[in-house]
Amino acid sequence: MKKVITYGTFDLIHMGHINILRRAKALGDHLTVAVSSDDFNTLKHKQAYYSYEQRKEILEAIRFVDEVIPECSWDQKIEDIKKYDIDLFVMGGDWEGEFDFLEDYCEVRYLPRTRGISTTKTKEDLSHRND
């Protein structure tokens, strides 16, 4: 069985998220998604609309996702790869090169993002609707 893992905040789920999850799942048999915890988001100076528990529950309802785990620090990736016996680490193309060091532990692949779609853009669009 080929195991795949990806990481993210996954706030305000949109088609870009669905596309990357679909493509990540197609690369293996089991997809684990590590979701940034609320405390980790605070450390990253990110504010998610939904709590970790809500984002976890939403992801668990998506058919491409087999397992959801918390991401609590930048440094846990090697530990996760070993603990969950991961074969392939997947991230969006905007992270190209950032996680190449993980190639000592598993295959690393960067997937192109869906053009014109991002959580940041969604938040910006929503904030301008009332202008």
Buried (B, 14 or more C-beta within 10 A) or exposed (E): EEBBBBBBBBBBBBEBBBBBBBBBBEBBEBBBBBBBBBEBBEEEEEEBEBEBEEBBEBBEEBEBBBBBBBBBEEEBBEEBBEEBEBBBBBBBEEBEEEBEEBEEBBBBBBBEBBEEBBBEEBBEEEEEEEE
